[in-house]
Amino acid sequence: MGWPKSATFRTIDLVGLDILGHVVGNMTSNVHDERSDLRLPDFFTQMLQRKWLGDKTKGGFYKKAKGGEGKDDERMALDWKTLEYHPRQKPKFAALDMAKNIEDTARACGHSSALKAARRKATRRERFLWSALTDLWTYAANRVPEISNSIVEIDRAMRLGFNWEMGPFELWDAAGVEATVARMKKEGKPVAANVERLLAAGRKTWYTDDPTSTSGRKYWELGTEDWEAVKVPAGVWSVTVAKKSNGVVKKNSGASLVDLGDGVGCIEFHSKMNSLGADIISLILQTLKPGGPGDAFDAFVITNDATNFSVGANLMLLLMSVQEEEWDDVDLAIRQFQGMTQAIKFSPKPVVASAFGCAWAGTEISLHAAARQPHAELYTGLVEVGVGLLPGGGGCKRDAAAGRRRCRSSACGKGSGEAFAGSIELLEAMKRAFETIATAKVATSAHEARAFGFLTDSDRISMNRERVLSDAKARVLELVRAGYEPLFRAPTSRPRRKPSGHAPDGRSHDAAGRLHHRIRSKTGDQDR
């Protein structure tokens, strides 16, 4: 359903059981509608009497128990029948396991067995979810215009205030308004007058697409009984909205090239969990090579609308090749990945990477971009050592170059190139850089990423997740207007062994050789 892991009872612990008690008391005393029927269960009243108010009193529906020596603390759950705590047990639901395979929350909601259970005998779990959702929808629809002039504010409040992926009306659209209302009537459940008005007007959804508006959609305004554009502040934008207004130039199963307007293209990842695989590598190479679909653009942004930028590379295919001892395939995969990062680095047109959330596999992509415009909440690092590998896409080289850059910019880096190349300070900078790789350090914010060398001093940070795309587009257009000059790609000085398969556009680089060359470099102008 796109609700946070804290769910209902953990959220109550965070807010406070006493707060919920006061809210229910106010409703039953002062409001005369369906809220007058709210009642607190007896065990809840006993918890209030015992001052089990949640986190503020170190115990509510859950509490932490001290772990033994060398063990983590354990979260205990309350048995509401006995009011005793016991180790919590996560239930296993087959329907939930199936829904987890669908990343898109709207699609998962539409495929929910609880919403389709009218055709057969529903399970107890499905009946619970159906009851909770129908009560939610009726309650939300009855609150317009009491607490809000439109459905948009209610949905926004639930997304921002309770970290829901979709508000109640957006959830209702995903489940199907017409079908769910028909089932509610069949079962004798109350139906809000506002949804009756929506259906009587011939509308079947609360929202619909609107490519002409800045939000990309419009909503049914109950006051005027007509569609009105959803208004958003200037700078709030998404790849989804850009797709509706400008369209998709090229697409495969893992990535898309989206037109952002003003000569800027967006390379969007949409593989499972945005893991890097052959499809993403292929689209980036095709977009950035001369004569490809990227010729129509002056600059590029790499970002997407998901919760995480990219959680990792698709190691399963690599593992299968290793197990079958298909070393040429392994070599080709590594060279293709290196070819992609080098295509980004040496692109004649500027590329800005805008990472956010978990961006472990995206670290090497970001390091090779002309500039970076990440969100403040960023988890990034070269984590390959954690699975017994070394960063193979140029991350070692770029991290070492960042360390050298920081060293040269400080007082210790002043002096002749010869003195700098053999200095103790440079050695210490290289040591810190490779310690970061060897220990698989992960920056837990964009500011910490700057300290680790994953961002430069000139890279900017977006504080608002909804403005990342706009900020990235503005940044890359700045580079264009400033007369962006691509890096010079020096010819290689040694022949490279080619696998028996096909070479990836001749773009792959010998990372170890180039790393050695960079560290031994006498000047700091060859890399940036």
C-alpha positions as CSV (number, residue, x, y, z in Angstrom):
1,M,0.0,0.0,0.0
2,G,3.0,2.3,0.1
3,W,2.8,2.9,3.9
4,P,5.9,3.2,6.1
5,K,7.3,0.3,8.0
6,S,6.3,1.9,11.3
7,A,2.7,1.0,10.3
8,T,-0.1,1.8,12.8
9,F,1.0,0.7,16.3
10,R,4.6,1.7,15.9
11,T,3.4,5.2,14.7
12,I,1.2,5.4,17.7
13,D,4.2,4.7,19.9
14,L,6.1,7.5,18.2
15,V,3.2,10.0,18.5
16,G,2.1,8.9,22.0
17,L,-0.8,6.8,23.2
18,D,-2.0,9.8,25.3
19,I,-2.3,11.9,22.2
20,L,-4.4,9.3,20.5
21,G,-6.5,9.1,23.6
22,H,-7.2,12.8,23.6
23,V,-8.0,12.8,19.9
24,V,-10.6,10.1,20.3
25,G,-12.0,11.7,23.4
26,N,-12.5,15.0,21.5
27,M,-14.1,13.3,18.6
28,T,-16.7,11.3,20.6
29,S,-17.6,14.3,22.7
30,N,-17.7,17.1,20.2
31,V,-18.4,15.6,16.7
32,H,-21.7,14.1,15.7
33,D,-21.1,11.8,12.7
34,E,-19.3,8.5,12.1
35,R,-16.5,9.7,14.4
36,S,-18.9,9.7,17.4
37,D,-18.7,5.9,17.3
38,L,-15.0,5.8,18.0
39,R,-14.2,3.8,21.1
40,L,-10.9,2.9,22.7
41,P,-10.5,-0.8,23.6
42,D,-10.2,-1.8,27.2
43,F,-6.6,-2.8,26.9
44,F,-5.7,0.6,25.5
45,T,-7.3,2.3,28.6
46,Q,-5.3,0.0,30.8
47,M,-2.1,1.0,29.0
48,L,-2.9,4.7,29.6
49,Q,-3.5,3.9,33.3
50,R,-0.1,2.2,33.5
51,K,1.5,5.2,31.7
52,W,2.6,3.0,28.8
53,L,2.6,5.9,26.4
54,G,5.0,4.8,23.8
55,D,8.6,5.9,23.1
56,K,8.3,8.8,25.6
57,T,7.9,6.3,28.5
58,K,10.2,3.6,26.9
59,G,7.2,1.3,26.3
60,G,3.9,1.2,24.5
61,F,2.8,-1.3,21.9
62,Y,6.6,-2.1,21.6
63,K,9.6,-1.7,23.8
64,K,13.3,-2.4,23.5
65,A,14.9,-5.1,25.6
66,K,18.6,-4.9,26.3
67,G,20.6,-7.5,24.3
68,G,23.1,-9.7,25.8
69,E,26.9,-9.2,25.5
70,G,27.7,-8.5,21.9
71,K,24.1,-8.6,20.9
72,D,21.8,-5.8,19.6
73,D,18.8,-4.6,21.5
74,E,15.6,-6.5,20.7
75,R,12.3,-4.9,20.1
76,M,9.5,-6.7,22.0
77,A,5.8,-6.6,21.1
78,L,2.8,-6.3,23.4
79,D,0.3,-9.2,23.7
80,W,-2.9,-7.2,24.0
81,K,-4.7,-10.0,25.7
82,T,-2.2,-10.5,28.6
83,L,-0.5,-7.1,28.4
84,E,2.8,-8.9,28.5
85,Y,5.8,-8.3,26.1
86,H,7.2,-11.1,24.0
87,P,9.7,-11.2,21.1
88,R,8.0,-10.0,18.0
89,Q,7.3,-12.4,15.2
90,K,6.9,-11.1,11.6
91,P,3.9,-12.9,10.0
92,K,4.3,-14.4,6.5
93,F,1.6,-13.7,4.0
94,A,1.8,-15.2,0.5
95,A,-0.2,-12.3,-1.0
96,L,2.3,-9.8,0.5
97,D,5.3,-11.7,-0.8
98,M,3.7,-11.6,-4.3
99,A,3.0,-7.9,-4.0
100,K,6.6,-7.1,-3.1
101,N,7.6,-8.2,-6.6
102,I,5.7,-5.2,-8.0
103,E,7.7,-2.1,-7.2
104,D,5.1,0.4,-8.4
105,T,2.7,1.0,-5.5
106,A,-0.2,1.9,-7.7
107,R,0.1,-1.3,-9.7
108,A,0.6,-3.3,-6.5
109,C,-2.6,-1.8,-5.0
110,G,-4.5,-2.6,-8.2
111,H,-3.3,-6.2,-8.1
112,S,-4.1,-6.6,-4.4
113,S,-5.9,-9.8,-3.6
114,A,-7.9,-8.0,-0.9
115,L,-9.5,-5.8,-3.5
116,K,-10.3,-8.7,-5.8
117,A,-11.6,-11.0,-3.1
118,A,-15.2,-10.3,-3.9
119,R,-15.1,-13.0,-6.5
120,R,-14.2,-15.7,-4.0
121,K,-14.2,-16.3,-0.2
122,A,-11.8,-13.7,1.3
123,T,-9.2,-14.7,3.9
124,R,-9.2,-13.1,7.3
125,R,-6.2,-10.9,6.3
126,E,-8.0,-9.7,3.1
127,R,-11.1,-8.9,5.0
128,F,-9.0,-6.8,7.4
129,L,-7.3,-4.8,4.7
130,W,-10.6,-4.3,2.8
131,S,-12.3,-3.0,5.9
132,A,-9.4,-0.7,6.7
133,L,-9.3,0.8,3.2
134,T,-13.1,1.3,2.8
135,D,-13.3,3.0,6.2
136,L,-10.3,5.2,5.2
137,W,-11.8,6.2,1.9
138,T,-15.2,7.0,3.3
139,Y,-13.7,9.0,6.2
140,A,-11.4,11.0,3.8
141,A,-14.2,11.8,1.3
142,N,-16.4,13.0,4.1
143,R,-13.8,15.5,5.3
144,V,-14.1,17.7,2.2
145,P,-14.8,20.6,2.6
146,E,-14.7,20.3,6.5
147,I,-10.9,20.2,6.8
148,S,-9.8,20.9,3.3
149,N,-11.2,22.6,0.2
150,S,-10.0,19.8,-2.1
151,I,-8.8,16.3,-2.1
152,V,-5.3,17.4,-3.0
153,E,-4.5,18.9,0.4
154,I,-5.6,15.7,2.2
155,D,-3.4,13.5,0.0
156,R,-0.5,15.9,0.4
157,A,-0.9,15.9,4.2
158,M,-0.8,12.1,4.4
159,R,2.2,11.9,2.1
160,L,4.3,14.5,3.9
161,G,3.0,14.0,7.4
162,F,2.8,10.2,7.6
163,N,5.3,9.3,4.8
164,W,2.7,7.6,2.7
165,E,3.6,7.1,-1.0
166,M,0.1,7.9,-2.0
167,G,-2.7,9.7,-0.2
168,P,-6.2,8.1,0.4
169,F,-7.7,9.5,-2.9
170,E,-4.6,8.4,-4.9
171,L,-4.9,5.0,-3.4
172,W,-8.6,4.9,-4.2
173,D,-7.8,5.7,-7.9
174,A,-5.2,2.9,-7.9
175,A,-7.7,0.4,-6.5
176,G,-10.5,1.6,-8.9
177,V,-13.2,4.0,-7.6
178,E,-16.1,2.6,-9.5
179,A,-15.4,-1.1,-8.8
180,T,-14.7,-0.5,-5.1
181,V,-17.9,1.6,-4.6
182,A,-20.0,-1.0,-6.3
183,R,-18.6,-3.6,-3.9
184,M,-19.1,-1.4,-0.9
185,K,-22.7,-0.9,-1.8
186,K,-23.2,-4.6,-2.3
187,E,-21.8,-5.3,1.1
188,G,-23.9,-2.6,2.7
189,K,-21.0,-0.4,3.7
190,P,-21.5,3.4,3.9
191,V,-20.5,5.3,0.8
192,A,-19.6,9.0,1.1
193,A,-21.8,11.5,-0.7
194,N,-18.8,13.1,-2.4
195,V,-17.8,9.9,-4.2
196,E,-21.5,9.5,-5.3
197,R,-21.3,13.0,-6.8
198,L,-18.0,12.1,-8.6
199,L,-19.6,9.0,-10.2
200,A,-22.9,10.8,-11.0
201,A,-20.8,13.3,-13.0
202,G,-19.5,10.5,-15.2
203,R,-16.0,10.5,-13.7
204,K,-14.3,7.3,-12.6
205,T,-11.2,8.7,-10.9
206,W,-10.3,11.6,-8.6
207,Y,-7.2,12.5,-10.7
208,T,-6.3,12.4,-14.4
209,D,-3.3,13.3,-16.5
210,D,-2.8,16.8,-17.6
211,P,0.4,17.3,-19.8
212,T,-0.1,21.1,-19.9
213,S,0.2,21.7,-16.2
214,T,3.4,21.9,-14.2
215,S,2.2,19.0,-12.0
216,G,1.3,16.8,-14.9
217,R,-2.2,16.1,-13.6
218,K,-5.5,17.6,-12.6
219,Y,-8.1,16.7,-9.9
220,W,-11.9,16.6,-9.6
221,E,-12.9,19.8,-7.8
222,L,-16.0,19.0,-5.8
223,G,-16.9,22.6,-5.4
224,T,-17.1,23.5,-9.1
225,E,-17.6,19.9,-10.3
226,D,-15.0,20.3,-12.9
227,W,-11.3,19.4,-13.4
228,E,-8.7,21.7,-12.0
229,A,-4.9,21.5,-12.4
230,V,-2.9,20.4,-9.3
231,K,-0.8,23.4,-8.4
232,V,2.8,22.9,-7.3
233,P,5.5,25.5,-6.3
234,A,8.0,26.7,-8.9
235,G,10.8,24.2,-9.2
236,V,8.9,21.2,-8.0
237,W,9.2,18.7,-10.9
238,S,9.6,15.1,-11.7
239,V,10.7,12.8,-14.6
240,T,7.1,11.4,-14.6
241,V,5.7,14.9,-15.4
242,A,8.4,15.5,-18.0
243,K,7.4,12.3,-19.8
244,K,3.8,13.5,-20.0
245,S,4.7,16.9,-21.4
246,N,7.7,16.2,-23.6
247,G,7.7,12.4,-24.2
248,V,10.2,9.6,-24.2
249,V,12.9,9.6,-27.0
250,K,14.2,6.1,-26.5
251,K,13.4,3.3,-24.0
252,N,14.3,-0.3,-23.1
253,S,13.4,-2.5,-20.1
254,G,16.0,-0.8,-17.8
255,A,16.3,2.8,-18.8
256,S,14.7,5.6,-20.8
257,L,15.9,8.8,-22.5
258,V,13.4,11.5,-21.6
259,D,13.2,15.0,-23.2
260,L,13.3,17.7,-20.4
261,G,13.0,20.6,-22.8
262,D,15.5,23.4,-23.5
263,G,17.9,20.9,-25.2
264,V,18.4,18.7,-22.1
265,G,17.8,15.0,-22.0
266,C,17.3,12.8,-18.9
267,I,18.6,9.3,-18.6
268,E,16.2,7.6,-16.3
269,F,16.7,4.2,-14.6
270,H,13.7,2.0,-14.1
271,S,15.0,-1.5,-13.7
272,K,14.1,-3.5,-10.6
273,M,15.4,-1.4,-7.7
274,N,17.3,0.6,-10.4
275,S,20.1,-2.0,-10.3
276,L,22.7,-1.5,-13.0
277,G,22.5,-4.0,-15.8
278,A,23.1,-4.5,-19.5
279,D,20.0,-2.4,-20.5
280,I,21.1,0.7,-18.6
281,I,24.7,0.4,-19.8
282,S,23.4,0.0,-23.4
283,L,21.1,3.0,-23.3
284,I,23.8,5.3,-21.8
285,L,26.3,4.2,-24.5
286,Q,23.8,4.6,-27.3
287,T,22.7,8.0,-26.0
288,L,26.2,9.5,-25.6
289,K,27.8,8.1,-28.8
290,P,27.9,10.3,-31.9
291,G,25.0,9.6,-34.2
292,G,22.8,8.3,-31.4
293,P,19.5,9.5,-30.0
294,G,21.5,12.0,-27.8
295,D,22.5,14.1,-30.8
296,A,19.2,16.0,-30.4
297,F,20.3,17.3,-27.0
298,D,22.9,19.8,-25.7
299,A,23.3,18.3,-22.3
300,F,22.2,15.4,-20.1
301,V,20.9,14.7,-16.6
302,I,21.1,11.2,-15.0
303,T,18.3,10.8,-12.3
304,N,14.9,9.2,-11.7
305,D,11.8,9.4,-9.5
306,A,12.3,6.2,-7.5
307,T,13.0,6.1,-3.7
308,N,16.6,5.1,-4.4
309,F,18.9,6.2,-7.2
310,S,20.4,2.7,-7.7
311,V,20.8,0.1,-5.0
312,G,23.5,-2.0,-6.8
313,A,24.7,-3.7,-9.9
314,N,23.0,-6.9,-11.2
315,L,25.6,-9.3,-9.8
316,M,23.5,-12.4,-10.5
317,L,24.5,-12.4,-14.2
318,L,28.1,-11.9,-13.4
319,L,28.0,-14.7,-10.8
320,M,26.5,-17.1,-13.3
321,S,29.2,-16.3,-15.8
322,V,31.9,-16.9,-13.1
323,Q,30.3,-20.2,-12.0
324,E,30.2,-21.4,-15.6
325,E,33.8,-20.1,-16.1
326,E,32.8,-17.9,-19.0
327,W,35.7,-15.6,-18.5
328,D,35.3,-13.8,-21.8
329,D,31.8,-12.9,-20.8
330,V,33.1,-11.6,-17.4
331,D,35.8,-9.6,-19.2
332,L,33.3,-8.2,-21.7
333,A,30.8,-7.2,-18.9
334,I,33.6,-5.3,-17.0
335,R,34.8,-3.6,-20.2
336,Q,31.2,-2.6,-21.1
337,F,30.8,-1.1,-17.6
338,Q,34.1,0.8,-17.9
339,G,33.1,1.9,-21.4
340,M,29.9,3.4,-20.0
341,T,31.6,5.4,-17.2
342,Q,34.3,6.6,-19.7
343,A,31.5,7.6,-22.1
344,I,30.0,9.8,-19.4
345,K,33.4,11.2,-18.4
346,F,34.5,12.1,-22.0
347,S,31.1,13.0,-23.3
348,P,31.4,16.1,-25.6
349,K,28.2,17.4,-23.9
350,P,28.0,18.0,-20.2
351,V,26.4,15.3,-18.0
352,V,25.1,16.0,-14.5
353,A,24.4,13.1,-12.1
354,S,21.7,13.7,-9.5
355,A,21.8,10.9,-7.0
356,F,19.6,10.4,-3.9
357,G,18.7,7.8,-1.4
358,C,20.8,4.6,-1.8
359,A,23.2,5.2,-4.6
360,W,25.8,2.5,-4.2
361,A,25.9,1.4,-7.8
362,G,25.5,5.0,-8.9
363,T,28.7,6.1,-7.2
364,E,30.9,5.3,-10.1
365,I,28.4,6.9,-12.5
366,S,28.3,10.1,-10.4
367,L,32.1,10.3,-10.1
368,H,32.6,10.4,-13.8
369,A,29.9,13.1,-14.5
370,A,30.9,16.7,-15.3
371,A,29.1,17.8,-12.2
372,R,26.9,16.4,-9.5
373,Q,23.6,17.7,-8.0
374,P,22.6,15.2,-5.3
375,H,19.8,15.3,-2.8
376,A,21.0,16.0,0.8
377,E,19.8,12.5,1.9
378,L,22.3,10.4,0.1
379,Y,24.0,7.1,0.9
380,T,26.9,6.6,-1.5
381,G,30.2,4.7,-1.5
382,L,32.3,2.2,-3.3
383,V,30.9,-0.9,-1.5
384,E,32.1,-3.6,-3.8
385,V,34.6,-4.9,-1.2
386,G,31.5,-6.0,0.8
387,V,30.8,-8.8,-1.7
388,G,34.4,-9.6,-2.3
389,L,35.0,-7.5,-5.4
390,L,36.9,-4.3,-6.3
391,P,35.2,-1.3,-8.0
392,G,35.7,-2.0,-11.7
393,G,34.1,0.9,-13.3
394,G,36.8,3.5,-12.6
395,G,35.8,4.2,-9.0
396,C,39.3,3.4,-7.6
397,K,40.9,5.8,-10.1
398,R,38.4,8.6,-9.5
399,D,38.6,8.2,-5.7
400,A,42.4,8.4,-5.9
401,A,42.2,11.4,-8.2
402,A,39.9,13.1,-5.7
403,G,42.4,12.5,-3.0
404,R,45.2,14.0,-5.1
405,R,43.0,16.9,-6.0
406,R,42.3,17.7,-2.3
407,C,46.0,17.4,-1.5
408,R,47.0,19.8,-4.3
409,S,44.3,22.4,-3.3
410,S,45.7,22.5,0.3
411,A,48.9,24.1,1.4
412,C,50.8,20.9,1.3
413,G,50.3,20.6,-2.5
414,K,52.1,23.7,-3.4
415,G,55.4,23.5,-5.1
416,S,56.8,21.8,-8.1
417,G,55.2,18.9,-9.9
418,E,58.2,16.7,-9.0
419,A,58.1,17.6,-5.3
420,F,54.3,17.0,-5.2
421,A,54.5,13.6,-7.0
422,G,56.9,12.3,-4.4
423,S,55.6,14.0,-1.3
424,I,54.5,12.3,1.9
425,E,51.3,14.3,1.7
426,L,50.3,12.8,-1.6
427,L,51.0,9.3,-0.2
428,E,48.8,10.0,2.8
429,A,46.0,11.3,0.5
430,M,46.3,8.0,-1.6
431,K,46.2,6.0,1.7
432,R,43.0,7.7,2.8
433,A,41.4,7.2,-0.6
434,F,42.2,3.5,-0.7
435,E,41.1,3.0,2.9
436,T,37.7,4.4,1.9
437,I,37.6,1.7,-0.8
438,A,39.1,-1.1,1.3
439,T,36.6,-0.6,4.1
440,A,33.7,0.0,1.8
441,K,32.8,3.3,3.6
442,V,29.4,4.7,2.9
443,A,28.6,8.4,3.2
444,T,25.3,8.9,5.0
445,S,24.6,12.3,3.6
446,A,25.7,14.5,0.7
447,H,27.8,16.6,3.0
448,E,29.6,13.5,4.3
449,A,30.0,12.4,0.6
450,R,31.9,15.6,0.0
451,A,34.2,14.9,2.9
452,F,34.9,11.4,1.5
453,G,35.7,12.8,-1.9
454,F,32.6,11.6,-3.7
455,L,31.6,15.2,-4.3
456,T,33.8,18.2,-5.2
457,D,33.6,21.6,-3.7
458,S,31.9,22.9,-6.8
459,D,29.1,20.3,-6.6
460,R,25.8,21.6,-5.3
461,I,23.3,19.9,-3.0
462,S,19.5,20.1,-3.2
463,M,17.7,20.1,0.1
464,N,14.2,19.4,-1.3
465,R,13.9,16.0,-3.0
466,E,11.1,17.3,-5.3
467,R,13.4,20.0,-6.7
468,V,16.4,17.7,-7.6
469,L,15.4,17.4,-11.3
470,S,14.9,21.2,-11.7
471,D,18.2,22.0,-9.9
472,A,20.0,19.4,-12.0
473,K,18.6,20.8,-15.3
474,A,19.5,24.4,-14.2
475,R,23.1,23.2,-13.3
476,V,23.7,21.4,-16.6
477,L,22.4,24.4,-18.6
478,E,24.9,26.6,-16.7
479,L,27.6,24.4,-18.0
480,V,26.3,24.7,-21.5
481,R,26.1,28.5,-21.3
482,A,29.6,28.7,-19.8
483,G,31.0,27.0,-22.9
484,Y,31.6,23.5,-21.5
485,E,34.8,22.0,-22.7
486,P,35.0,18.2,-22.6
487,L,38.0,16.4,-21.2
488,F,40.7,15.4,-23.6
489,R,40.8,11.7,-24.1
490,A,44.5,10.7,-24.4
491,P,45.4,7.8,-26.6
492,T,46.5,4.6,-24.8
493,S,50.2,3.7,-24.8
494,R,49.8,0.0,-24.6
495,P,47.8,-2.6,-26.5
496,R,44.9,-4.2,-24.7
497,R,43.8,-7.8,-24.9
498,K,40.5,-8.2,-26.5
499,P,38.0,-10.9,-25.4
500,S,36.8,-13.4,-27.9
501,G,33.4,-11.6,-27.8
502,H,32.6,-8.2,-29.2
503,A,34.3,-5.1,-28.0
504,P,32.0,-2.4,-26.4
505,D,32.5,0.4,-28.9
506,G,36.2,0.5,-28.1
507,R,35.4,2.6,-25.1
508,S,36.7,0.4,-22.3
509,H,39.8,1.5,-20.3
510,D,42.5,-0.3,-18.4
511,A,41.6,1.0,-15.0
512,A,44.7,-0.2,-13.3
513,G,47.0,1.3,-15.9
514,R,45.2,4.7,-15.9
515,L,45.2,4.7,-12.1
516,H,49.0,4.2,-12.0
517,H,49.4,7.0,-14.6
518,R,47.2,9.4,-12.7
519,I,49.0,8.9,-9.4
520,R,52.4,9.3,-11.0
521,S,51.2,12.4,-12.8
522,K,53.3,15.5,-12.2
523,T,50.5,18.0,-12.8
524,G,47.0,18.3,-11.6
525,D,45.4,19.5,-14.8
526,Q,44.8,16.1,-16.5
527,D,41.9,15.1,-14.3
528,R,39.1,16.8,-12.6
